[in-house]
Amino acid sequence: MEGNRRIKGLDGLRGLAVLMVFIEHRMIYSHGFGNVGVRVFFVLSGFLIVGILHSERHLIEMRCRSLRSAILCFWERRVRRIFPIYYVVIAVFFIWFSRAGYSYVESGVYWHATFTTNIWTGVIRKDWSEASHFWTLATEEQFYLLAAPVLLFVPLKVHLRLSVFVLAVAIVTAICLYLLGANAVSIETFPMVAFGFLAAGGTLRLALDRIGRIGIIYLLSSAVLVVISIGCSWVLGSVEFYMVSAPLSLIAAIFLVGYIVTNQGSSFVGLLELRWLKYTGTISYGFYVLHAFFEMPDWALQLISAESGAYRELAYVVGSFLLSFGAAALSWHFLEKPILKRSPPREAITTSVA
């Protein structure tokens, strides 16, 4: 499987995932949607990032690239992709909390700025907060920081076993935390547990050549697992819900990504390639970062409907979505995309060690 070619459908899947997160954060009676969306994000990120690092390690073993240049190139591209809009939002967040009278400790700004929101949320607070959705970005940054040197240093033949090992350790860690009485937030945001979802995506990427084509039965199974995972939120407590929904949504995400990658000509992939959905996936990072801070203001809702009800709730959701989508589109076209375009091509950074 070629490491750098564009895989149809993955941008659309990102779009669906970020919409699921938005639905949970902005709609009542939608608990469970965001959990599935986040796990799809993690599996997809693990699939792509481990695939890139695996390809880079191949170049190192072929003596076409040095270990140092491969690590620096990988980190440089991650910084360009993630830092700009993130730190703009952190700066605004810092100013907003300062004016609201919160102390730096209460607002968690330092934790967000150092990509340790997962520690702040799961270990210190043990509860969600205004910007706790940053915990997923913290987890991914920590994974990138550790995975790059490890996967680029160890031989290719070890990569699959290493990914499976990390996944196994994540499962054991989640079970141990549950038995020790940790709450759902602490288990979900614990770094080693979350690394397991990324490692699952990496395992899929590394095992895909051996597995071969994934049939439509797996796509249908993923839909069933998603429905069951979301439905569990109605009948289980928060910790039990996590312990049941996490493996179900993880398997569903693996089936989804695997089906998309191995069935590029399918009707389902064609649906994911719809322009609006693909574009939503393209701006999904900015949308995810920004959506918690853009919601329909009360004065605008008052103009639409003075009384609470379904119509006002719908106006709130639609208005919040349009504001978040618009902000993400502006961020992509005027901040994120220009910075990515200035990134030097990978070939220019390649250093021959022959």
C-alpha positions as CSV (number, residue, x, y, z in Angstrom):
1,M,0.0,0.0,0.0
2,E,1.5,3.3,-1.0
3,G,2.1,5.5,2.0
4,N,1.6,9.0,0.5
5,R,-1.3,8.6,-2.0
6,R,-4.6,10.2,-1.2
7,I,-7.2,7.7,-0.1
8,K,-10.7,8.6,-1.2
9,G,-13.4,8.7,1.5
10,L,-11.2,9.5,4.5
11,D,-11.8,13.3,4.4
12,G,-15.5,12.5,4.3
13,L,-15.2,10.2,7.2
14,R,-13.4,13.0,9.1
15,G,-16.4,15.2,8.2
16,L,-18.9,12.7,9.7
17,A,-16.7,12.3,12.8
18,V,-16.6,16.0,13.6
19,L,-20.3,16.4,12.9
20,M,-20.9,13.6,15.5
21,V,-18.8,15.5,18.1
22,F,-20.7,18.7,17.3
23,I,-24.1,17.0,17.7
24,E,-23.2,15.7,21.1
25,H,-22.0,19.1,22.3
26,R,-24.9,21.1,20.9
27,M,-28.0,18.9,21.0
28,I,-29.9,17.4,23.9
29,Y,-30.4,13.7,24.0
30,S,-27.4,13.1,21.9
31,H,-25.0,11.5,24.4
32,G,-22.8,8.9,22.8
33,F,-22.4,10.5,19.3
34,G,-19.2,12.4,20.3
35,N,-17.6,9.3,21.8
36,V,-17.9,7.5,18.5
37,G,-16.7,10.5,16.6
38,V,-13.6,10.9,18.7
39,R,-12.7,7.2,18.4
40,V,-13.1,7.4,14.6
41,F,-10.7,10.4,14.7
42,F,-8.2,8.5,16.8
43,V,-8.3,5.3,14.6
44,L,-8.0,7.4,11.5
45,S,-5.0,9.4,12.8
46,G,-3.3,6.3,14.0
47,F,-3.8,4.7,10.6
48,L,-2.4,7.7,8.7
49,I,0.5,8.6,11.1
50,V,1.8,5.1,11.6
51,G,1.6,4.6,7.9
52,I,3.7,7.7,7.3
53,L,6.3,6.7,9.9
54,H,6.3,3.1,8.5
55,S,7.1,4.5,5.1
56,E,9.8,6.8,6.5
57,R,11.4,3.9,8.3
58,H,11.5,2.0,5.0
59,L,13.4,4.9,3.4
60,I,15.8,4.8,6.4
61,E,16.5,1.1,5.9
62,M,17.0,1.7,2.2
63,R,19.6,4.4,3.2
64,C,17.7,7.1,1.4
65,R,17.0,9.2,4.5
66,S,18.7,9.7,7.8
67,L,16.9,9.1,11.1
68,R,17.5,12.7,12.2
69,S,16.0,14.2,9.1
70,A,13.0,11.9,9.2
71,I,12.2,12.8,12.8
72,L,12.6,16.6,12.2
73,C,10.6,16.5,9.0
74,F,7.7,14.6,10.7
75,W,7.6,17.0,13.7
76,E,8.0,20.0,11.5
77,R,4.9,19.1,9.5
78,R,2.9,18.3,12.7
79,V,3.8,21.7,14.1
80,R,2.7,23.5,10.9
81,R,-0.6,21.6,10.9
82,I,-1.6,21.8,14.5
83,F,0.0,24.8,16.2
84,P,-1.2,28.0,14.4
85,I,-5.0,27.9,14.9
86,Y,-4.5,26.1,18.2
87,Y,-2.4,28.8,19.8
88,V,-4.6,31.6,18.3
89,V,-7.5,30.0,20.1
90,I,-5.5,29.5,23.3
91,A,-4.6,33.2,23.3
92,V,-8.2,34.3,22.9
93,F,-9.3,31.7,25.5
94,F,-6.7,33.1,27.9
95,I,-7.9,36.7,27.5
96,W,-11.6,35.7,27.8
97,F,-11.0,33.8,31.0
98,S,-8.9,36.6,32.5
99,R,-11.7,39.1,31.9
100,A,-14.2,36.7,33.4
101,G,-12.1,36.7,36.6
102,Y,-10.8,33.1,36.5
103,S,-7.3,32.4,37.8
104,Y,-4.8,30.7,35.4
105,V,-5.1,27.5,37.4
106,E,-8.9,27.5,37.3
107,S,-9.0,28.1,33.5
108,G,-6.3,25.5,32.8
109,V,-4.7,27.7,30.2
110,Y,-1.2,26.5,31.1
111,W,-2.3,22.9,30.6
112,H,-3.8,23.7,27.2
113,A,-0.8,25.6,26.1
114,T,1.5,22.6,26.9
115,F,-0.7,20.0,25.3
116,T,-1.5,18.3,28.6
117,T,-5.2,19.0,28.7
118,N,-5.8,15.2,29.1
119,I,-3.9,15.3,32.4
120,W,-5.7,18.4,33.5
121,T,-9.1,16.9,32.6
122,G,-8.6,13.3,33.8
123,V,-6.2,13.5,36.7
124,I,-6.6,17.0,38.1
125,R,-10.2,17.9,37.5
126,K,-11.6,14.4,36.8
127,D,-14.4,16.2,35.0
128,W,-15.1,18.1,31.7
129,S,-14.6,21.8,31.4
130,E,-15.1,24.6,28.9
131,A,-12.1,23.6,26.7
132,S,-11.7,20.0,27.7
133,H,-12.2,18.9,24.1
134,F,-8.5,19.9,23.7
135,W,-7.7,16.6,25.5
136,T,-7.8,14.7,22.2
137,L,-5.3,17.1,20.7
138,A,-3.1,16.7,23.7
139,T,-3.2,12.9,23.4
140,E,-2.3,13.1,19.7
141,E,0.6,15.4,20.2
142,Q,2.0,13.2,23.0
143,F,1.6,10.2,20.7
144,Y,3.4,12.0,17.8
145,L,6.2,13.0,20.2
146,L,6.7,9.4,21.3
147,A,5.8,7.4,18.2
148,A,8.1,9.2,15.7
149,P,11.4,8.4,17.4
150,V,10.3,4.9,18.3
151,L,8.9,3.8,15.0
152,L,11.6,5.5,13.0
153,F,14.3,3.9,15.1
154,V,13.1,0.3,15.4
155,P,13.2,-2.1,12.4
156,L,10.1,-2.4,10.1
157,K,9.5,-6.0,11.1
158,V,8.9,-4.9,14.7
159,H,6.2,-2.2,13.9
160,L,3.2,-4.4,13.8
161,R,4.1,-6.3,17.0
162,L,4.7,-2.9,18.7
163,S,1.3,-1.5,17.7
164,V,-0.4,-4.6,19.0
165,F,1.5,-4.4,22.2
166,V,0.5,-0.8,22.8
167,L,-3.2,-1.7,22.1
168,A,-3.0,-4.6,24.5
169,V,-1.4,-2.4,27.2
170,A,-4.2,0.2,26.7
171,I,-6.9,-2.4,27.2
172,V,-5.2,-3.7,30.4
173,T,-4.8,-0.1,31.7
174,A,-8.5,0.7,31.1
175,I,-9.6,-2.4,33.0
176,C,-7.2,-1.7,35.9
177,L,-8.4,1.9,36.2
178,Y,-12.0,0.7,36.2
179,L,-11.3,-1.8,38.9
180,L,-9.5,0.9,40.9
181,G,-12.7,3.0,40.8
182,A,-11.7,5.7,38.3
183,N,-14.6,7.6,36.8
184,A,-15.3,7.6,33.0
185,V,-13.5,10.9,32.4
186,S,-10.3,9.7,34.0
187,I,-10.3,6.4,32.1
188,E,-11.2,7.9,28.7
189,T,-8.6,10.7,28.9
190,F,-5.8,8.6,30.5
191,P,-2.9,8.8,27.9
192,M,-2.1,5.1,27.8
193,V,-5.7,4.2,27.3
194,A,-6.2,6.8,24.5
195,F,-2.9,5.7,22.8
196,G,-4.7,2.4,22.3
197,F,-7.1,3.9,19.8
198,L,-4.3,5.4,17.8
199,A,-2.4,2.1,18.0
200,A,-5.5,0.3,16.8
201,G,-5.4,2.4,13.7
202,G,-1.7,1.8,13.2
203,T,-2.3,-2.0,13.6
204,L,-4.9,-1.8,10.9
205,R,-2.6,0.0,8.6
206,L,0.3,-2.4,9.1
207,A,-1.9,-5.5,8.9
208,L,-4.0,-4.5,5.9
209,D,-1.7,-6.0,3.3
210,R,-2.1,-9.4,5.1
211,I,-5.8,-9.0,5.7
212,G,-6.8,-8.1,2.1
213,R,-10.1,-6.7,1.0
214,I,-12.6,-6.1,3.8
215,G,-16.2,-7.0,2.7
216,I,-19.4,-5.1,3.0
217,I,-20.5,-7.3,6.0
218,Y,-17.9,-5.3,8.0
219,L,-19.4,-2.0,7.0
220,L,-22.9,-3.2,8.0
221,S,-21.4,-4.5,11.3
222,S,-19.8,-1.2,12.0
223,A,-23.2,0.5,11.6
224,V,-24.8,-1.9,14.1
225,L,-22.0,-1.5,16.5
226,V,-22.3,2.3,16.4
227,V,-26.0,2.1,17.1
228,I,-25.5,-0.2,20.0
229,S,-22.6,2.0,21.3
230,I,-24.8,5.1,21.3
231,G,-27.8,3.3,22.7
232,C,-25.8,2.2,25.7
233,S,-25.8,5.7,26.9
234,W,-29.5,5.5,27.6
235,V,-29.3,2.4,29.9
236,L,-25.8,2.4,31.5
237,G,-24.1,4.6,34.0
238,S,-21.2,6.8,32.8
239,V,-18.3,4.4,33.7
240,E,-20.2,1.3,32.5
241,F,-21.1,3.1,29.3
242,Y,-17.5,3.9,28.6
243,M,-16.3,0.3,29.3
244,V,-19.0,-1.0,26.9
245,S,-19.1,1.7,24.2
246,A,-15.3,2.1,23.9
247,P,-14.5,-1.4,22.5
248,L,-17.7,-1.4,20.4
249,S,-17.0,2.0,18.8
250,L,-13.3,1.1,18.4
251,I,-14.2,-2.1,16.4
252,A,-16.7,-0.1,14.4
253,A,-14.0,2.5,13.5
254,I,-11.6,-0.2,12.5
255,F,-14.2,-1.8,10.2
256,L,-15.1,1.6,8.7
257,V,-11.6,2.7,7.9
258,G,-10.7,-0.8,6.7
259,Y,-13.7,-1.0,4.4
260,I,-13.1,2.5,2.9
261,V,-9.4,1.8,2.2
262,T,-10.0,-1.5,0.6
263,N,-13.1,-0.6,-1.4
264,Q,-12.2,2.6,-3.1
265,G,-14.7,2.1,-5.9
266,S,-17.7,1.4,-3.6
267,S,-20.9,3.5,-3.4
268,F,-20.2,4.2,0.2
269,V,-16.9,5.8,-0.6
270,G,-18.7,7.7,-3.4
271,L,-21.1,9.2,-0.7
272,L,-18.1,10.2,1.5
273,E,-16.6,12.0,-1.5
274,L,-19.6,14.3,-1.8
275,R,-18.2,17.8,-2.0
276,W,-19.8,19.3,1.1
277,L,-18.8,16.3,3.2
278,K,-15.2,16.2,1.9
279,Y,-14.9,19.9,2.5
280,T,-16.2,19.5,6.1
281,G,-13.4,16.9,6.6
282,T,-10.8,19.2,5.1
283,I,-11.7,22.0,7.7
284,S,-12.5,19.5,10.4
285,Y,-9.5,20.3,12.6
286,G,-10.3,24.0,12.8
287,F,-14.0,23.1,13.2
288,Y,-13.1,20.8,16.2
289,V,-10.9,23.4,17.8
290,L,-13.3,26.3,17.4
291,H,-16.8,24.8,17.8
292,A,-16.9,24.9,21.6
293,F,-16.5,28.7,21.5
294,F,-19.0,29.5,18.8
295,E,-22.7,29.2,19.7
296,M,-25.8,31.1,18.7
297,P,-26.1,34.1,21.1
298,D,-29.2,34.5,23.3
299,W,-30.1,37.8,21.7
300,A,-30.3,36.2,18.2
301,L,-32.4,33.4,19.6
302,Q,-34.7,36.0,21.1
303,L,-35.3,37.5,17.7
304,I,-36.2,34.1,16.3
305,S,-38.4,32.8,19.2
306,A,-39.0,34.3,22.6
307,E,-40.1,31.0,24.1
308,S,-38.2,27.8,24.6
309,G,-39.2,24.9,22.4
310,A,-38.2,22.7,19.5
311,Y,-38.0,25.6,17.1
312,R,-35.7,27.6,19.3
313,E,-33.5,24.5,19.9
314,L,-33.2,23.9,16.2
315,A,-32.3,27.5,15.6
316,Y,-29.6,27.2,18.3
317,V,-28.1,24.1,16.7
318,V,-28.2,25.4,13.2
319,G,-26.9,28.9,14.2
320,S,-24.1,27.4,16.2
321,F,-23.1,25.1,13.4
322,L,-23.0,27.9,10.8
323,L,-20.9,30.1,13.1
324,S,-18.5,27.3,13.8
325,F,-18.4,26.2,10.1
326,G,-17.8,29.8,9.0
327,A,-15.0,30.3,11.5
328,A,-13.3,27.0,10.5
329,A,-13.5,27.9,6.8
330,L,-11.9,31.3,7.4
331,S,-9.2,29.6,9.5
332,W,-8.5,27.0,6.8
333,H,-8.3,29.5,3.9
334,F,-6.5,32.4,5.6
335,L,-4.3,30.7,8.3
336,E,-3.9,26.9,8.1
337,K,-3.7,26.4,4.3
338,P,-1.2,29.2,3.6
339,I,1.1,27.9,6.4
340,L,0.9,24.3,5.0
341,K,1.7,25.6,1.5
342,R,4.9,27.1,2.8
343,S,6.0,23.7,4.2
344,P,9.0,22.5,2.3
345,P,8.5,19.3,0.2
346,R,9.5,16.1,1.9
347,E,12.0,15.4,-0.9
348,A,13.8,18.6,-0.2
349,I,14.4,17.5,3.4
350,T,15.5,14.0,2.5
351,T,19.2,13.4,3.4
352,S,21.0,10.6,1.7
353,V,23.1,8.5,4.1
354,A,24.6,6.2,1.5
